[in-house]
Amino acid sequence: MEKIMGLLRSFKYAFCGIWTAIKNERNMRIHIVCMIYMYSILGLTDWFVLTRQDWALIFLANAAVVMGELINTAVESVVDLVTSEKKPLAKVAKDTAAGAVLVGAVFAVCVGISVLGQKEAFIKMFEYFSSHITMLVIFIISFAAACVFMLCGFGKQKGKEEK
């Protein structure tokens, strides 16, 4: 029973780490919001034609970006914990971790362009929003709210002022 409880605690800690990154890291919120919009459009419409391999590439690309962002957050937190001084090695650690996220994000964009670059799908999307103005307005309002969330998060963030 203790092994099962230990396993459950490890999942809890992992979800706490993800939640902390979403609360405290603007770029993580940007990635999450982009994924929510993408998966919503792909799951709720039939505009895009995707194979199982396409889905696998999209999942891998998204995982690479989120994993990179989580690792970057961990590296930055450890560096900030160890020193508040500007040190060359601290800069190397932070910059290379940020570079890893950039590589993942560029990969995700390339996958997105190659898999979702379907002219017919975008024509269907344009036709839908042109003929359903209410849905266009709802989309615009939701996007404005998403932008506020991406930039401001949940307001005052605990982890940032505890440095």
C-alpha positions in Angstrom: 0.0 0.0 0.0 2.9 2.4 0.8 4.3 1.9 -2.7 1.0 2.9 -4.3 0.8 6.0 -2.0 4.3 6.9 -3.0 3.4 6.6 -6.6 0.3 8.8 -6.1 2.4 11.4 -4.3 4.9 11.5 -7.2 2.0 12.2 -9.6 0.7 14.9 -7.3 4.2 16.5 -7.2 4.4 16.4 -11.0 1.0 18.1 -11.4 2.0 20.7 -8.8 5.1 21.4 -10.9 3.0 21.8 -14.1 0.5 24.1 -12.2 3.3 26.2 -10.8 4.8 26.7 -14.2 1.4 27.7 -15.6 0.8 30.2 -12.7 4.2 31.7 -12.8 5.6 31.5 -16.4 4.1 33.7 -19.1 5.6 31.6 -21.9 4.0 28.4 -20.4 0.6 30.1 -20.5 1.2 31.1 -24.1 2.0 27.5 -25.0 -1.1 26.2 -23.1 -3.5 28.7 -24.7 -2.2 28.0 -28.2 -2.7 24.3 -27.6 -6.2 24.8 -26.2 -7.2 26.7 -29.3 -5.6 24.2 -31.6 -7.0 21.1 -30.0 -10.4 22.8 -29.8 -10.5 23.6 -33.5 -9.1 20.2 -34.4 -11.5 18.3 -32.1 -14.7 20.3 -32.7 -14.6 20.8 -36.4 -14.0 18.7 -39.5 -12.0 21.4 -41.3 -8.6 19.6 -41.1 -7.8 16.2 -42.4 -5.4 14.5 -40.1 -3.9 11.0 -40.1 -2.8 9.1 -37.0 0.8 10.0 -37.9 -0.2 13.7 -38.1 -1.8 13.5 -34.6 1.3 11.8 -33.3 3.5 14.6 -34.7 1.3 17.2 -33.2 1.3 15.5 -29.8 5.1 15.1 -29.9 5.7 18.7 -30.9 3.4 19.9 -28.1 5.1 17.6 -25.6 8.6 18.9 -26.6 7.5 22.5 -26.0 5.9 21.9 -22.7 8.7 19.7 -21.5 11.3 22.3 -22.6 9.4 25.0 -20.7 9.2 22.9 -17.6 12.9 22.1 -17.7 13.7 25.8 -18.3 11.6 26.8 -15.3 13.4 24.2 -13.2 16.8 25.4 -14.3 16.0 29.1 -13.8 14.6 28.3 -10.3 17.7 26.3 -9.2 20.0 29.0 -10.5 18.0 31.7 -8.7 18.1 29.6 -5.5 21.9 29.2 -5.7 22.8 32.8 -6.5 21.3 36.2 -6.9 24.5 37.5 -8.4 25.2 37.8 -12.1 27.6 35.0 -12.8 28.7 33.8 -16.3 27.8 30.1 -15.5 24.3 31.1 -14.3 23.8 33.0 -17.5 24.9 30.0 -19.5 22.5 27.7 -17.6 19.5 30.0 -18.1 20.3 30.9 -21.7 20.8 27.3 -22.8 17.6 26.2 -21.0 15.7 29.0 -22.8 17.4 27.9 -26.1 16.0 24.4 -25.6 12.5 25.8 -25.4 13.1 27.8 -28.5 14.3 24.7 -30.4 11.1 22.9 -29.3 8.9 25.8 -30.2 10.5 26.2 -33.7 10.0 22.4 -34.2 6.4 22.7 -33.1 5.8 25.6 -35.6 7.4 23.6 -38.4 5.2 20.6 -37.5 2.2 22.8 -37.4 2.9 24.3 -40.8 3.6 21.0 -42.4 0.6 19.2 -40.9 -2.0 22.0 -40.6 -1.0 23.9 -43.7 -4.2 22.8 -45.5 -5.6 25.6 -47.7 -9.0 23.9 -47.9 -9.3 23.9 -44.1 -8.6 27.6 -43.9 -11.1 28.3 -46.6 -13.7 26.4 -44.6 -12.8 28.3 -41.4 -13.1 31.6 -43.2 -16.5 30.6 -44.7 -17.7 29.5 -41.3 -16.8 32.7 -39.4 -18.0 34.8 -42.3 -21.5 33.2 -42.1 -21.6 32.9 -38.3 -20.7 36.4 -37.1 -21.8 35.6 -33.6 -19.2 32.9 -33.4 -16.6 35.2 -34.8 -17.4 37.7 -32.0 -17.3 35.0 -29.4 -13.9 33.9 -30.8 -12.6 37.5 -30.7 -13.8 38.0 -27.1 -12.3 34.7 -26.0 -9.0 35.5 -27.7 -8.9 38.9 -26.0 -9.5 37.2 -22.6 -6.8 34.6 -23.5 -4.3 37.4 -24.3 -5.0 39.0 -20.8 -4.5 35.6 -19.2 -1.3 34.9 -21.2 0.2 38.2 -20.3 -1.1 38.7 -16.7 -1.7 35.2 -15.5 -3.6 34.9 -12.3 -2.6 38.2 -10.9 -0.1 38.2 -8.0 2.1 35.1 -8.3 3.5 33.7 -5.1 6.6 32.0 -6.4 8.0 35.2 -8.0 8.4 37.3 -4.9 9.8 34.6 -2.7 13.2 34.7 -4.5 
